[in-house]
Amino acid sequence: MSPRGPVSMGVLAAIIAVLSLTAGVSAHHAFSAEFDANKPITLRGTLTKFEWVNPHSWLHLDVKGPDGKVVSWAIEGGAPNALIRRGMNKDSVPTGVEIRVEAYLAKDGSNRANGVDVTFLADGRKMFMGSSGTGAPYDKKP
């Protein structure tokens, strides 16, 4: 066997490992990289989708503005594993339910926010959705 064969395979394996680590790191971010702790917002609307994905869960909410126009929002929450530890599961927030979300706005001005608390308007039940950084239980709330 040629001495270049195993070395080439080792180099290829190392490149693949580095690329896969880089992809995972770029998908995850710190709160302060995308959201503004000085811009709390409260949204009230109807849940259209709950994405139970890593590294962050996402609530999709249709919010009716004062003009009657509906605007879709994406609310980032904690990782599914963190939500499970808080007693939630992917069925905890059913599609079509009316909720109020306390959150922090995205820095880029898009209709995205980092969620803190979700309140079910039908019964007043509250769930903590926050991910790491501002919005976590030990941090200030909006």
C-alpha positions in Angstrom: 0.0 0.0 0.0 1.2 3.5 -0.8 2.2 5.7 2.1 0.1 8.4 0.6 -3.2 6.4 0.9 -3.6 6.4 4.7 -2.3 10.0 5.0 -4.8 11.2 2.4 -7.7 9.5 4.1 -6.6 10.9 7.4 -6.4 14.4 6.0 -9.8 14.0 4.4 -11.3 12.8 7.7 -9.8 15.8 9.5 -11.2 18.2 6.9 -14.7 16.7 7.2 -14.5 16.8 11.0 -13.6 20.5 11.0 -16.3 21.4 8.4 -19.0 19.6 10.4 -17.9 21.4 13.6 -17.9 24.7 11.9 -21.4 24.2 10.5 -22.7 23.4 14.0 -21.0 26.4 15.6 -22.3 28.9 13.0 -25.9 27.7 13.6 -25.8 28.6 17.2 -25.4 32.1 18.5 -25.3 34.2 21.7 -28.4 36.2 22.6 -26.6 39.5 22.2 -25.5 38.7 18.7 -29.1 38.8 17.4 -31.4 40.2 20.0 -31.6 43.6 21.9 -32.0 43.3 25.7 -33.1 47.0 25.6 -36.1 46.3 23.4 -38.6 44.2 25.1 -41.9 43.5 23.3 -45.2 41.8 24.2 -47.0 40.0 21.3 -50.5 38.6 21.3 -51.7 36.3 18.6 -52.5 32.8 17.3 -49.9 30.1 17.2 -49.4 28.8 13.6 -46.5 26.5 14.2 -44.2 25.2 17.0 -40.8 24.0 15.7 -39.2 21.6 18.1 -35.7 21.8 16.6 -32.1 22.2 17.8 -30.3 24.4 18.7 -33.4 26.6 19.5 -37.2 25.9 19.4 -39.3 28.4 17.4 -42.9 29.6 17.9 -44.6 31.1 14.8 -47.3 33.5 15.7 -49.8 35.5 13.7 -50.3 38.9 15.3 -53.2 41.2 14.3 -52.1 44.9 14.3 -54.3 47.9 15.2 -55.1 48.3 11.5 -56.4 44.7 11.3 -53.5 43.5 9.2 -52.0 40.2 10.3 -48.2 40.0 10.7 -46.3 36.7 11.2 -43.6 36.6 13.9 -41.0 33.9 14.7 -40.2 33.6 18.4 -37.0 31.8 19.4 -37.1 29.7 22.5 -34.7 27.5 24.4 -33.4 24.2 23.0 -35.9 21.3 23.1 -33.8 19.6 25.8 -34.0 22.7 28.1 -37.7 22.9 27.5 -38.2 19.2 28.4 -36.4 19.9 31.7 -39.0 22.6 32.3 -41.8 20.2 31.8 -42.7 21.0 28.2 -42.9 18.9 25.1 -43.7 19.4 21.4 -47.4 19.3 22.2 -47.4 21.8 25.1 -48.3 24.7 22.8 -50.9 23.4 20.3 -51.4 25.1 16.9 -54.4 27.5 16.9 -54.2 28.5 20.5 -54.1 32.2 21.4 -51.1 33.2 23.4 -49.2 36.3 24.7 -45.4 36.2 24.4 -43.0 38.4 26.3 -39.8 38.7 24.3 -36.9 40.8 23.1 -36.8 42.2 19.5 -34.2 41.1 16.9 -31.5 43.7 16.2 -32.0 43.4 12.4 -35.6 44.8 12.6 -37.2 41.6 11.3 -40.3 40.1 12.8 -38.3 37.9 15.1 -37.8 37.9 18.8 -36.3 35.9 21.6 -39.1 34.6 23.8 -39.1 34.8 27.6 -42.6 33.8 28.8 -45.7 32.4 27.0 -49.1 32.9 28.6 -52.1 30.9 27.4 -54.9 33.5 27.2 -57.7 30.9 27.7 -56.6 29.8 31.2 -53.7 32.1 32.2 -51.2 29.3 32.3 -47.6 30.5 31.9 -44.5 28.7 30.5 -40.9 30.0 30.4 -39.5 29.8 26.9 -36.3 31.7 27.3 -33.0 30.5 25.9 -29.6 31.4 27.2 -28.6 35.0 27.8 -31.0 37.8 28.6 -34.4 36.2 29.3 -33.1 33.3 31.3 -34.6 32.9 34.8 -31.6 34.6 36.5 -31.8 37.6 34.2 -34.1 40.6 34.2 -37.5 40.1 32.4 -39.2 42.6 30.1 
